[in-house]
Amino acid sequence: MADTKQVDEAADAKRAARAERRAARLAKRISAFSKAHGGAESQIAYIGERGARIVLVGEDGGWGDLVAPSVAVAEQAVRKAGVTAHESFDGEFAAKVRTGPYEWTRMAGIQVGGPKNR
């Protein structure tokens, strides 16, 4: 029984180290986004087996997203990057997003008479 416990502890330590590395890589990307957009805020959403989506909104209205393997890794990455995390994507936070012609043609172009998406 002692051997099993050691194997489990080693596997847990390996998983924790891997999660830490993933969070550090994501934090680096979040920090780069924040720097490029004059600051940033975020919102984390669980997306099922795929993990969690980190939506980033810059102070200039630019936005983007990243996918983390879990909500815990996403939260850790956002904390490491020093970015504010919102509970939901609504209100003043959502109003900061600025969309351009690309988003309009991709998301609603067909309905509003824009070019057809191919």
N, C-alpha and C positions, 0 to 999 in steps of 0.2 A: 504494500500500500504506500509506503514511503516513496518508492520509485515513481508511481503515478503522480503523486503530489508535486514532485520535482519537475516532471515533464510538463504538467499543467502550469506551474509557475513560470517555467521557461517560455512556454508558448504565450502566456499572458504578457510577459515582459517584452517579447518580440512584437506582439500586436500593439502594445502601448508605444513602443519605439517607432513603429511604422506609422501609427496615427500622428505621433508628434512630428515626424518628418513631413507628412502630408500637410499638416496644419501650418508648418513653417513655410512650405512652398506656396500654399494658398495665401498666407499672410503677406508674403513678398509681392505677389501679384496684386493683392488688394491695396497694399501701400503704394505700388507703382501707379495704379489707377487713381488713387486719392491724390497723389502728387501731380499727376497730369491734369486733373480736373479741379484743382484748387480746394481739395477736401472732398470727403465723401461720407455718405451714410449708407446703411445696409438693412436688409430684411432677409431672414432665413426662413425657408419653407421646406418642409418634409415632402419629398417626391417619391416615396415608396422605396422599393428595393434599390433603386439607383442612388439613394442617399438624400442629400439636401441641396437646394438651390440657394445661392447667395446672390441676391439682387443688389447691385451697387448703383447709387445715384450720386453723381458729382455735384459740386456747388454750382457748376456752370450748366447744369441740366443734362449733361451727358450721362449715359447709363450703360450698364453691361451686366453680365452675370457669370457665375462660376458654379461648378457642381462639385460638392464635397462627398466623400463616401458615407458620411453620417452627419446627423445634426450636431453631435458632440464635437466632431472635427471642425465643422463649419463655425460653431460658436468659439472654439479655441482659436481658429484662424482670425476671426473678426476681432477678438480680444487682443491677440498679438499685434494686429495691425493698428490698434487704437482707434477703430472706427465705431461710431454709434450704431447700435442695432435696434431697429424698431420691431414691435410685436406684429404689426400688420402693414400692408402696403396700401395705405389710404390717407386721406386728409392732406395736410401740408406736405408730408413726405412725398406722396404720389404727385402732387401738384408741381414739384420741382423738376420732374422729367420733361425734357424738351424733345419732341419728335421732329423729324425732318421728312423730306420727300421720300427717302428710301422706306422708312417705316410706313408711311401712308400708302405707298404702292404695294408693299408686301402684305400689310395687314388689312387694308380696306380699299385698295386700288380698284378692284373690280366693281365694288358696290358704289363707289363715288365717281366712276367714270375714268379712272386712271388706266394706265397700261395693263394688259392682262398678264398675270403671273404665269410664267412658264416653268 
